[in-house]
Amino acid sequence: MKEDVKYNDYLKELLEQLPKGAFLTVKDDQDRINTMTIGWGTVGFMWQKPVFMVMIRPSRYTYQLIENAKYFTVSIPIKKDLKKALAICGSKSGRDINKFSECNLTLEPGKVVHTPIIGECDLHYECKLLYQQVMEPALVDPSIKKLAYSKNDYHIMYYGEIVASYVKE
C-alpha cells in the first residue's frame, strides 16, 4: 500500500539514509530504464515548488538517460537492508548489466510519473525535471575540488519538482 505523505514529512529519515545510499531511477523517452546509487542530493522549496536536486556525472549511463527524460524517481530504503544492491548499483554500469535482475530489485509503477520506483524501498519521491545546471569548476571551493573532483569529472545538477511523495507499507 502506498500512503501519500508531504514531501518534508520524512526528511530526517531521508537525510540519515542518503549518505548510505538511495536509488535514483530514470526512464528515458525510448523506455530504457536504469537505476544508480546516489549519496548526495537535497530536498527543498524553490520556484514555489517542493524540489529534489540530484547530481549525476556525465560519465554515468544514467546521464545518457536523464538527458532524454522528463522525470526521475528517488527510492529510499529505510527499514530494509539493501547495502549489497546499493553497492552494486553504485559501482556497476547499466550499460553492462541489468541491475534489477542482478540485485533482485523490483520495478513498480510510479503513482504519477511513468518512471518506476524500486519496490523494496519504503520512501519514494517522484519528480518532474524543471532545470539542470552544469557545475562551474572555477566556482567550486578548492577543498571540494580536492575531495570530489580530482579527475575534473564535475556533476550536472538536476532539479525535479516533487510531484508525489509516499511511503510504501
SVG drawing of the C-alpha trace seen along z (x, -y; Angstrom):
<svg xmlns="http://www.w3.org/2000/svg" viewBox="-2 -31 45 42">
<polyline fill="none" stroke="black" stroke-width="0.4" points="0.0,0.0 1.3,-3.5 0.4,-6.2 0.8,-9.8 3.0,-12.0 4.1,-15.6 7.5,-15.9 9.1,-17.1 7.5,-14.5 10.4,-12.1 13.3,-14.5 15.1,-13.2 14.9,-9.6 16.0,-10.7 18.9,-12.7 20.1,-9.9 19.9,-7.3 21.1,-9.4 24.9,-9.3 24.4,-5.5 22.7,-5.4 19.4,-5.7 18.2,-4.7 17.8,-7.3 15.8,-5.7 15.4,-7.2 13.3,-6.0 14.0,-7.8 11.9,-8.6 12.9,-5.3 11.8,-3.3 15.3,-2.5 15.4,-2.2 18.4,-2.4 18.9,-3.0 22.0,-4.2 23.0,-4.8 23.2,-8.4 24.7,-9.5 24.3,-13.2 21.2,-15.3 18.9,-17.8 15.2,-18.4 14.0,-22.0 11.5,-24.5 12.2,-26.6 10.1,-28.3 7.1,-27.9 7.5,-24.1 8.9,-21.2 12.2,-20.2 14.6,-17.2 18.0,-18.1 20.2,-15.1 23.7,-15.1 24.9,-12.9 28.3,-12.8 28.3,-12.8 30.3,-9.6 27.4,-7.7 24.9,-5.7 22.1,-7.4 23.2,-10.7 22.5,-9.5 19.0,-8.5 18.1,-11.6 19.1,-13.8 16.2,-12.3 13.8,-12.1 11.2,-14.4 11.0,-12.6 13.0,-10.6 12.3,-8.8 14.2,-8.5 13.6,-5.4 15.0,-5.3 15.4,-2.1 14.6,-3.0 13.7,0.3 15.2,2.9 19.0,3.5 19.8,3.0 23.6,2.4 24.6,5.0 22.2,3.7 23.3,0.1 26.9,1.2 26.3,2.9 24.1,0.1 26.8,-2.4 29.8,-0.6 28.4,1.2 27.1,-0.4 23.7,0.2 25.5,0.3 27.0,3.6 24.5,5.4 20.8,5.4 21.0,4.0 17.4,5.0 17.9,8.7 21.4,8.7 20.2,7.2 16.8,8.7 15.2,5.3 11.5,5.0 10.4,2.2 6.9,0.9 4.9,-1.8 5.0,-5.2 1.8,-6.9 2.1,-9.9 5.0,-9.6 5.9,-6.8 9.3,-6.3 9.2,-3.3 10.2,-3.1 12.2,-0.4 9.7,1.8 12.0,2.9 12.3,-0.6 10.0,-2.4 10.1,-6.1 9.6,-7.4 9.8,-10.7 8.5,-11.1 10.0,-14.1 9.4,-16.2 12.5,-17.7 12.5,-21.5 16.1,-22.7 19.6,-21.4 22.9,-23.1 26.5,-22.2 28.9,-22.8 31.3,-25.7 34.7,-24.4 36.1,-27.9 33.3,-28.4 33.9,-25.2 35.7,-25.6 39.2,-24.1 38.5,-21.7 35.5,-20.2 37.6,-20.0 40.2,-18.1 37.7,-15.8 35.3,-15.1 36.7,-16.3 40.4,-15.4 39.6,-13.9 37.7,-17.0 34.5,-14.9 32.1,-17.5 28.4,-16.7 25.3,-18.0 22.7,-19.1 19.1,-18.2 16.2,-19.9 13.0,-18.0 9.6,-19.1 8.4,-16.6 5.0,-15.6 4.4,-12.7 5.9,-11.5 4.8,-8.5 5.7,-5.6 5.1,-2.0 4.0,0.3"/>
</svg>
